[in-house]
Amino acid sequence: MNHLLNPLRSIVRSRITNLNRNMTSSFVLPSTSTQIHLTHDLTQEQLLSFHPFKSWLYTLQHSLSLQSAKASHPFHNDPYRLESITIQSVDFFGARIGFIKLKTVVKSKNGDTLPGSVFLRGGSVAILLILETEGQGALDKRPERWAVLTVQPRVPAGSLEMVELPAGMIDDSGTFSGAAAKEIEEECGIKIPADKLIDLTSLALGDLSKADNESLEEAVYPSPGGSDEFMKIYAYVHKVKEETLKDWQGKLTGLREHGEKITLKVVRLENLWRETRDVKALSALALWTGLKM
């Protein structure tokens, strides 16, 4: 008899395990009536301490509050409210939350809704690294300016050789960090100091940020229809000798043949827009040009 029951017990245990895995918990967001539904692998404490979630939620709630506060707001007569947030999936980087995919219900009293699928990843930084040749030779000869780009695999874009602006994070010590920064330091010997960075986005968007009242970041938003991601764009000008630049050009463009995942590419600054599809690079060039740097 046991030999007949054992397979049945295994099936029942498997179904119970799967059921437990699929069970979700819910809670009401403090000081609101917004219902939040969690996945089985995410706790309330983890979600509420995830900085991109906190930042996104604060910004959205602030923007929603402007509807009733401003009679001129387009939604003043029928304001939207955040009814619920459903966490759909979580990507962990070890024990740390990396990305969260969620869906919101943002609805007005008349029943109109706003699109609410959100990919949460937080902010990042990009660096327009400009190599400027030191003034040698004729006095009227203007220094040449070149931009440093990275070439690397980007699976989400279906590319193994995406050409883009160096990007990463500004770490707790105020230093530009990440794989691109490491590559620049290793291949060019350039360690990018925080106190020498030119914040292009703040220079260009500071007045706009004061006027819009929505507490958005002084940054560019590459995909606001689906993601919270914002990018601060900085510039850094590094002076090099002409002969050094020529050495780097030959060296950097050849490393791809040795199987490196990230390599560097040097292009003339005025030709940058021809060399890449990268929104970071094109935005940086537009800001640099618009600011007449």
C-alpha positions in Angstrom: 0.0 0.0 0.0 2.8 2.4 0.9 4.4 2.0 -2.5 1.1 3.3 -4.0 0.9 6.2 -1.5 4.5 7.4 -1.8 4.1 8.9 -5.3 0.8 10.5 -4.2 2.5 12.1 -1.2 5.3 13.4 -3.4 2.8 15.0 -5.8 1.0 16.6 -2.8 4.2 17.9 -1.3 5.3 19.3 -4.6 2.0 21.1 -5.1 2.1 22.5 -1.5 5.7 23.7 -2.1 4.7 25.4 -5.3 1.6 27.0 -3.7 3.8 28.4 -0.9 6.2 29.8 -3.4 3.4 31.5 -5.3 1.7 32.9 -2.2 2.1 36.7 -1.8 1.6 39.0 1.1 0.0 42.4 1.1 0.1 45.5 3.3 -1.2 49.1 3.2 1.4 51.7 2.6 1.8 53.7 5.8 -0.2 57.0 6.0 -2.0 56.1 2.7 -4.8 53.8 1.5 -2.5 52.3 -1.2 -2.5 48.5 -1.2 0.9 46.9 -1.9 1.1 43.3 -3.1 4.5 41.5 -2.7 6.1 38.5 -4.3 7.0 35.5 -2.2 10.7 36.4 -2.2 10.3 40.1 -1.1 9.5 41.4 2.4 7.8 44.7 3.3 11.0 45.9 5.0 13.1 45.1 1.9 10.8 46.9 -0.4 10.5 50.0 1.7 14.3 50.2 2.2 15.1 49.9 -1.5 16.2 53.4 -2.4 14.9 53.4 -6.0 11.5 52.4 -4.8 11.5 55.1 -2.1 12.6 57.8 -4.5 10.1 56.8 -7.2 7.3 56.6 -4.7 8.1 60.0 -3.2 8.2 61.7 -6.6 5.0 60.1 -7.8 3.1 61.0 -4.5 4.4 64.5 -4.7 3.3 64.9 -8.3 -0.1 63.5 -7.5 -0.5 66.0 -4.6 0.0 68.9 -7.1 -3.3 68.0 -8.7 -5.4 69.4 -5.9 -2.9 72.0 -4.8 -2.9 73.8 -8.1 -6.1 75.0 -9.7 -4.3 75.3 -13.0 -3.3 71.6 -13.0 -4.8 69.8 -16.0 -6.2 67.0 -13.7 -7.4 69.4 -10.9 -11.1 68.6 -11.5 -10.7 64.9 -11.6 -7.5 64.0 -9.9 -5.8 60.6 -10.1 -4.8 58.6 -7.0 -2.5 55.7 -6.5 -4.7 52.8 -5.5 -2.3 49.9 -5.6 1.1 48.6 -6.4 1.7 45.0 -7.4 5.3 43.7 -7.3 5.7 41.4 -10.3 9.3 40.3 -10.0 12.6 41.0 -8.2 16.1 40.6 -9.4 18.6 40.1 -6.6 22.4 40.8 -6.9 23.4 38.5 -4.1 21.5 39.6 -1.1 20.9 43.1 -2.5 17.9 44.1 -4.6 19.0 45.0 -8.1 15.8 45.6 -10.1 12.1 45.5 -9.4 9.3 45.1 -11.9 5.9 46.4 -10.7 2.5 47.4 -11.9 0.4 50.3 -10.5 -3.2 51.2 -10.5 -3.5 55.0 -10.8 -7.1 55.9 -11.3 -9.3 59.0 -11.2 -12.8 59.1 -9.7 -14.3 58.8 -13.2 -12.5 55.6 -13.7 -9.8 56.8 -16.1 -6.4 55.0 -15.5 -2.8 55.9 -16.4 -0.3 53.3 -17.8 1.5 51.9 -14.8 4.0 49.2 -15.7 7.3 50.3 -14.1 10.8 48.9 -14.2 12.7 50.2 -11.2 16.5 50.4 -11.3 17.3 53.9 -10.0 19.8 56.4 -11.3 23.1 56.2 -12.9 25.8 58.5 -14.2 27.6 59.0 -17.5 30.9 60.7 -18.2 31.7 62.7 -21.3 35.5 62.2 -21.1 37.2 64.7 -23.3 40.9 64.4 -24.2 42.3 67.8 -25.1 45.7 68.1 -26.7 48.0 70.4 -24.9 48.8 73.6 -26.8 52.0 72.9 -28.7 53.2 74.2 -32.0 51.8 77.4 -33.6 50.2 79.8 -31.2 47.0 80.1 -33.3 46.6 76.3 -33.4 43.5 75.3 -31.4 43.8 72.2 -29.2 42.0 69.2 -30.6 39.3 67.5 -28.6 38.5 63.8 -28.6 35.9 61.8 -26.8 36.5 58.4 -25.1 33.8 55.8 -25.7 33.4 52.2 -24.5 32.7 49.2 -26.7 31.0 46.4 -24.8 28.3 43.7 -24.9 24.8 44.8 -24.1 22.5 41.8 -24.2 19.3 43.7 -23.5 19.9 45.6 -26.8 21.0 42.4 -28.6 24.5 43.7 -29.1 27.9 42.4 -28.4 29.7 45.6 -29.5 27.6 48.5 -28.3 29.5 51.8 -28.6 28.5 54.2 -25.7 29.6 56.8 -23.3 31.4 55.5 -20.1 28.8 55.0 -17.4 28.7 53.8 -13.8 28.0 55.2 -10.4 29.2 58.0 -8.2 30.1 55.9 -5.1 29.9 56.9 -1.4 33.4 58.6 -1.6 32.2 60.8 -4.4 34.3 59.0 -7.1 33.1 57.8 -10.5 33.2 54.0 -10.2 32.3 50.9 -12.2 33.6 48.8 -15.0 34.0 51.7 -17.4 36.0 53.8 -14.9 38.2 50.8 -14.1 38.9 50.3 -17.8 39.7 54.0 -18.3 42.2 53.9 -15.4 43.8 50.7 -16.6 44.2 51.6 -20.2 44.8 55.3 -20.0 46.0 55.9 -16.5 43.2 58.4 -16.0 41.5 58.4 -12.6 38.5 60.6 -12.8 38.3 62.9 -9.7 34.9 63.9 -8.4 35.9 67.5 -7.7 36.8 68.0 -11.4 33.6 66.7 -12.9 31.3 69.2 -14.7 27.7 68.5 -14.0 26.1 69.2 -17.4 22.6 68.1 -16.4 22.4 70.5 -13.4 23.9 73.4 -15.4 21.4 72.8 -18.2 18.3 71.8 -16.2 18.6 73.7 -12.9 16.1 76.4 -13.8 13.7 73.9 -15.4 13.7 71.8 -12.1 12.8 74.9 -10.1 9.9 75.7 -12.4 8.2 72.3 -12.9 7.5 71.7 -9.2 7.5 67.9 -9.6 10.7 67.1 -7.8 12.2 65.4 -10.8 15.9 64.8 -10.8 18.3 67.2 -12.6 19.0 64.5 -15.1 17.9 63.0 -18.4 15.2 60.3 -18.5 15.9 57.8 -21.3 12.7 55.8 -21.1 10.1 57.5 -18.9 7.3 55.4 -20.4 8.5 52.3 -18.7 11.4 52.9 -16.3 12.3 55.2 -13.4 15.9 55.3 -14.7 17.5 58.8 -14.7 21.0 59.7 -15.7 23.2 62.5 -14.4 25.7 63.5 -17.2 29.1 64.8 -16.3 32.0 66.0 -18.4 35.7 65.8 -17.6 38.4 67.4 -19.7 41.8 65.7 -19.5 44.8 67.3 -21.2 47.2 65.0 -23.1 50.2 65.4 -25.3 49.5 64.9 -29.0 52.0 62.0 -29.2 50.2 60.3 -26.2 46.9 60.6 -28.0 48.3 59.0 -31.1 49.6 56.1 -29.0 46.3 55.6 -27.3 44.3 55.6 -30.6 46.3 52.7 -32.0 46.3 50.8 -28.7 42.7 51.2 -27.7 41.1 50.3 -31.0 43.1 47.1 -31.2 42.3 45.5 -27.9 38.9 44.1 -29.1 40.8 41.4 -30.9 42.1 40.0 -27.7 38.7 39.1 -26.4 38.3 41.8 -23.8 34.7 42.4 -22.7 35.1 46.2 -22.5 37.4 48.2 -24.7 37.8 51.9 -25.3 37.5 53.9 -28.5 38.7 57.5 -29.1 36.8 59.6 -31.6 36.9 63.3 -32.5 34.4 65.2 -30.4 32.8 66.8 -33.4 32.2 63.4 -34.9 30.8 61.8 -31.7 27.2 61.9 -33.0 28.2 59.8 -36.0 29.8 57.1 -33.9 27.0 55.8 -31.6 23.3 55.1 -31.0 23.8 55.7 -27.3 21.3 58.2 -25.8 23.8 59.1 -23.1 26.4 60.2 -25.6 24.0 62.1 -27.8 22.5 63.8 -24.7 25.9 64.7 -23.4 27.0 66.2 -26.7 23.8 68.2 -27.0 24.3 69.6 -23.4 27.9 70.3 -24.0 27.1 72.1 -27.2 24.1 74.0 -25.8 26.1 75.1 -22.8 28.9 76.3 -25.1 31.5 74.6 -23.0 
